Structures are given as structure tokens and as C-alpha cells.
């Protein structure tokens, strides 16, 4: 029994081993099959490569054959030309010999034996063309290249190696197959490795090696290499450039006792050439090309002396060749020269200087007494309220509030007002602990950001001219007016982004392969649009105008212009998630013709007068110094690059459109009711400042500006003039204020017995302070006050001001009742007829409860209520407001279009008035009117 079990167990074990072997065999078979397939694929790939190689060889053979035929044709034509000229020369020489013989025979009276041909043509013995061999051009003026190959020294000869990286920005074109390629730009990265021998290892400095590299490679910066020696003799391919740079730099370093071990030239981040040896063949090729060129020139000169026809023919050939070359090339475009890169130390010094002077200028704003930390600008309080509200909502976990009940029967706070500035203010509120301190810090940081962004233009303007422009930007009167007098905090941040946006935009226009800069421009446009949509539109239009004039002045090509416009459009389109909803209703829904009538234009005798600002600190002032800067730009016009000239023209245009003289033209332009002329002032100031402080390189300036001392003195004088002019405005505008006590007293009085909603009747003379005080401090809802354009009820609210101005007091109070205003805060000096106002208030149920200075408080009831209305008349059309002012019981339709109303809506009224009505579909509007019941509903 045990034996049987053992046998059975043995059999089972053998079966398992057999199964395992079979599985291994299957795995091996699968592996073999996979290898066979891989071999087959490799064979197919090899066959494909061989076919490709064969095709390449065939094409190369064809090209080579064509090249040989072309060369043979050219050689034959050249030999024919030489033969003709040689025959002419031989005939001339024979004639000369005969004339000499005849003269000698006459002089001596004896015949003179003829000289043999060898003596006759002795002047041509050393020249295959029958002309005396020309003297070779002295090549000592060119670098005497080393003839020793560079190699890594062995043993302890070298104590260490230095590695440096630099850039050569230049353009070139390549000739291939007889065709000349387009001129295109490169920014070649040059990496060098230099062996430092032990003997001088302790004395050599990086700066000396860097100077040697700059001296060797500097002459090729911002050039077309094909026009510079030796690339006018050899093609400037990456290989030739790398080898020649090695040879030249090797010679420069040898004078310092150093050895160049290796040079790498990167054409792109992924393609480069590495050179480790001095190329003797390249030196010989350049010398031979130079000798051939100089020899050909000498031959042509001699031939021209002997044969005037040859000189004319040769000159004609040169002219034709030059014309063909010019026609084959596109017209050169250049926005202007770029300065050499500045060191990190220089940039840090410039940034520290700007930071120090900004703190010195804004110290009284940053460290103001607690009781005087409040803003005085007309819009500041309203913007601070939205930031404070956002901060409180974020603390509650609501990171993007969609609604607030405190303004205008409820409003979407960040639909019509771009949200980015309020998030910045909310962040500073969290850091500072107080929204008013946060507001002052916000203004300072925006000014500092704008000033530091000017350093991005240092390669175009020069570092210290850019610093000068930055210092003026810190104190520029219009920037300060917007921040403190207008209190337009969203525009403050948009203004801070403007120098950054312009610098990036200029970069993508003049540097084609700048994909990172393109993305940066798109992001900056998005940020600007999320600060202030209309200002972003102004900037985009201004940049489009700038790049157009840059193209006119041949500073960019049509492709560059198109690329710039497309990038701006991409920045706007990628912001559609916020922009499109904001364009529905709000300020864009206001009647354009009505807004155009009140668009502000400032006469030149006010905006350019340095005295008017002392009478009214809030007046718009361009600055007399701006005119001086413009005159300076015009006087130095020929010394400015194309981009600075374009900015000068843009600045003049944007300055002129703010004058009433151009009102009739401006208001006919599309979107002129939104793009107010004064909104272009920031870009105009940037344009004039950047162009005024920019000069070309010394060799490209007018003669009287080629002295660096004269140019520096001019810029310093302009800087002093601008700073003095700005400082007067800065002292008048840049300050804080005290609490608005009368408004606070009114709010606290209403809060003691709170009603429902409060309306501010002031014709906006109290600014935005009530919007903050009543909502934030007193917790009261408002129906009428500052920034009403964002309200759903904006049309009704707009008519309240009209009713107040034109003394339609019954309409004013009826509207206040309809909007739920239980409390009225009235600035009494805006009331034209106080008795009529009191009578209308009494009829509407309002009574005066208290008075604080020139502000009175009125109350109707102390609780929320419903209004039941049964109006008999509906008015449809854009003139409905005019009728409603005169007949307060009339109800205005929500839309001026007839077919926006339903039949059920129309039949609720006994009278319909159409006044300035229009429609989406005329047919549908007519049908709606026809089927409305008549005579139950009368039409007027």
C-alpha cells in the first residue's frame, strides 16, 4: 500500500514537472516568435533606410550633376569673356610695339629689329591673364590666427578651467542651390571653457576673460553676418561661425597666457556645434577667398585702364547684381538698437534706488496718524466697501460672492466691477488689519510695481534713462490724481501693469521667437482686463495704434504687426469667462447717445496750465513738462529708434483727442461712449516718457548728440523739469483725510431706529462715502447712490438724478417709494426749490427727522413693505423716461422693444404709449399691436 502511494506521488510529481517544462517551452516559443517579429521589423526598417539612403544619393547625384553643369557653363562664359579681353589686349600691345618701332626708326634713321614675343610680353609672365600679377592685400589688419591646435594640457599644467556663457544676437542668410534664403535672426548661445595654467591661476580674473570674449565676439552683435568679415567671404553657417569664433577667441586668450579648450555654439536649445581645435583649413580658406577677391579687383582695375569699354561693362554688371540682390531681399526692418546686457548688480542698484525714493515720497501715506487715515477721493470709499465685503465673505468660506443685498435692491458685486483689485485689497486687509490702511498700502505697491516695470525697457532705453522714467512714473500727476482724487482703485492697478504690458508687447513684436513673452502678454492682458475692462480695451487699442506706426516707420514687418494684434485678441478672448457676462447690462446697457453728450473733454488752456490745479486740485492736468518732453523728442527725432518715434506719434494723437476741438470727430467713433478720451491719458504719458528718455546708440545719433556728456545733460535737465512739475501736483493730491462726520452721524441716527432701505439724494456730490458708511458701518441697504451703473434697476436710478435736477420731485419720491427707500439722506444745497421738495415729500409720506450741517434725514415708515400698483398706462421706448418724469403714474416697460412685451402684459393696461419704440422683428411687433384688444386698450 505504501509502495503504491509512493509510486502515485512520484507520478504526480513527474506530471507537475512535465507541465512546468511545457509551460517553459511555450514561454520560450513565444519569446522566439517575438524575436522573429522584431527581426522582421528591423529588416523592414533597414530596407526602408536603405531605400531612403539610395533615394538621397540619387537626389544628391542629381544636384551634384546640375552643380557641375552650372559651374562648367559659368566657367565657359568666363573663359569666353577672358579670351575676348585677351585678344583686345594683345592687339593693343602689338599696336604699341609697332608704334614704338616706328618712332625709334624715325629717330635713328635705322630699322629696329623686332623683339621676340617673350620680351614683348614680359609684363605678363607672372600672370596667366596677360596682366601683371597684382599685389596681394595686406592681411595683417585681420587677426593673425594661431596655427597650433588647442588641446587639454596633461599633468598639473592647468590649475583649473573657467566656463563662461554669452550670447550673440545677429542675423544672417544662407545661399543654397543658387537661391538666397531670407534674412532671419538668431540668438546664438556661446559656451567657452578656458584652461588656466598654474603660473597665472592666482592672478587671472573672470572679468578679464569675459572682456576678451566680448572683444572677440562683440563686433558681430546686432549685425547681418553676411556683411561682416569673414562671413562676406564664407557662408555664415553655424559650423563656420563656431569654428571661426574658436579661432578668433583662441588668439585673444593667447595674449592673456590662456588656452581655449572648447567652444560650443547653440543655435537652438536642442542643436549646437562643439569645437575643440583651431581649424587651420578655415584660416587658409578665408585667406584664399580674400586673395582671390583682391586679385579679381586688381585685374578689373588694370583691364579698366586699358579698355574703357570693359570698365563700363563691369560697372553695369555690378549695378545689375546689386539691383537683383536688393530686389530679392525684403526691406530691412529694425525697431532700434539694443543695449548690452547689464549686470545683476546694476539692476539691483537701480531697484534699490527706486524703492528708496518711493518710500521717501509715500511715507506720509504709509505712516499716517490713525485719525487721518481715511481716503478723500470720490470713489475710494465704494471700492473699499466691496473689498471689505469680499474679505468678510472669504472668511465665511464664500470665495466669489455673487450677490450683495446692500446696494440697489441687490446687485452682483463682481459682474460689472472687475474682481482682481478687490482680491488684492482683501489680501492686504488681512495683512494690515484695517481696510483703510490696506487701501494706502495698495496705492503705494501699485506705484512701486509700475516704476520697477520700467526696468524691463532698459535694454531698449538704457538702464539709467529707464530709471529716470520710473522715478517720474512714481509721481506722475495723472497717476496720482486717479489714485487719490478720483479714488479709482481698479484703474490704479491697471496703470501699474501698463509698463509691464508695453515692455512685453514690444518684445514680441521685435523678437519673433519669443513664445514665453507671447504667453506673458496674454496673461498680462487678462490681468489688466480683470482690473478694469474699459481700461484694458483702451490699452489694447493704444498698442494696436503703436504697432501700426511702428510698421509705418519700418520698425516691424506686416507679420510682426499681425502677430501683435492676434496676441492682444487672444488675451481678450481668453478672458471671456468674465468679460461676456459683464457686457450684458450695466454700463454697456446705457443709451450710447446720452452718454456721448456728457463725455468729458478738457480744453488745452486748463489741462496744460500749471496754475489751474491750484484753483481746483481735482482738475485734469497733462503737465507743462509733458509738452517740453514732446518738443525735446521732436528736436532729437533723428536720434531716436523706430519704436520711440512711434510712441511720440501715439502720444501726440492721444493728447489731442482730449481737447474739445476734436469732440465732433471722436464721438462718431465706435464705442466712444465707453472709451472716454481721458482714459487714454495713462498710455499717452507712458508713450511720451519712454520716447523722451530714449536715444539711439552714439554712432546713430545726430552729430550734436554723439557726445555722451551732451546726451546725459539733456536727459538730466528733462528729468529735473518733470520732477519739479510732478512734485507740485503730488503735494496737492497725495494725502489722506478725516472721517466724514456728518455722513457718519446720519448713518448712526438711522441705525437707532432702522427702517428698511436708505437713498442718498445728493447728485453724487457726497461721493462714495455714504455707500461705505451706510452699508458697512450702519448695516443699511441702499437703493440710490454711488456707482449705480451696475444695478439691475440702473435705468430707474438714473432717472432719479434727472428728476432731482429738473425739479420733477413727485417722480423722485414715487420712485423712492417703489424702490423701498424708508429713509432719505438729502444734501440740501442740491435742492433747487426747497418748498416744492418738502410738499412732494409730504405727499409721499416722508417727514424730516433730523439735520446734520447741510445734510437732512427723512423717514416714511420703519419697516419693510409691499407696493401694490395698478397702473393704467405703459410707455414703451427710449423716451419713456421723459414721459414718466412728467406723469409719475406711468409705468415704464423694461425694454424699449415692442416685441419684448407679451400680449398678456400689454392687455393689463388701458393705455399704451409708444415713444421712441423699436423692435427685434418689425413684423412681429406689428402683429402684436394688431391683436391687442381695441378699444379696451388705447394707443398713443
Buried (B, 14 or more C-beta within 10 A) or exposed (E): EEEEEEEEEEEEEEEEEEEEEEEEEEEEEEEEEEEEEEEEEEEEEEEEEEEEEEEEEEEEEEEEEEEEEEEEEEEEEEEEEBEEBBEBBBEEBEEEBEEEBEEEEEEEEEEEEEEEEEEBBEEBEEBEBBBBBBEEBEEEEBBEBBEEEBEEEEEEEBBEBBEBEBBBBBBBBBEEEEEBEEBEBBBBBBBBBBBBBEEEEEEBEEEBBBBBBBEBBEEBBBBBBBEBBBBBBBBBBBBBBBBBBBBBBBBBBBEBEBBBBBBBBBBEEEEBBEBBBBBBEBBEBBBEBBBEEBBEEBBBEBBBEBBEEBBEBBEEEEEEEEEEEEEEEEEEBBBBBBBEEBEEEBBEBBBEBBEEBBEEBBEBBEEBEEEEBBBBBBBBBBBBBBBBBBBBBBEEEEEEBEEBEBBBBEBBBBBBBBBBBBBBBBBBBEEBEBBBBBBBBBBBBBBBBBBBBBBBBBBBBBBBBBBBBBBBBBBBBBBBBBBBBBBBBBBBBBBBBBBBBBBBBBBBBBBBEBEEBBBBBBBBBBBBBBBBBBBBBBBBBBBBBBBBBBBBBEBBBEEBBEBBBEBBBBBBEBBEEBBEEBBEBBBBEBBBEEBBEEBEBBEBEBBBBEEBBEEEBBBBBBBEBBBBBBEBBEEBEEBBBBBBBBBBBBBBBBBBBBBEEBBEEBBEEEEBBBBBBBBBBBBBBBBBBBBBBBBBBEEBBBEEBBEEEEBEEBBEEBBEBBBEBBBBBBEBBBBBBEBBEBBBBBBEBBEEEBBBBBBBBBBBEBBBBBBBBBBBBBEBBBBBBBBBBBBBBBBBBBBBBBBBEEBBBBBBBBBBBBBBBBBBBBBBEBBEEEEEBBEBBEEBEBEBBEBBEEBBBBBBEEEEEEEEEEBEBBBBBBBBBBBBBEEBEBBBBEBBBBBBBEEEEBBEBEBBBBBBBBBEEEEEBEEBBEEBEEEEBEEE
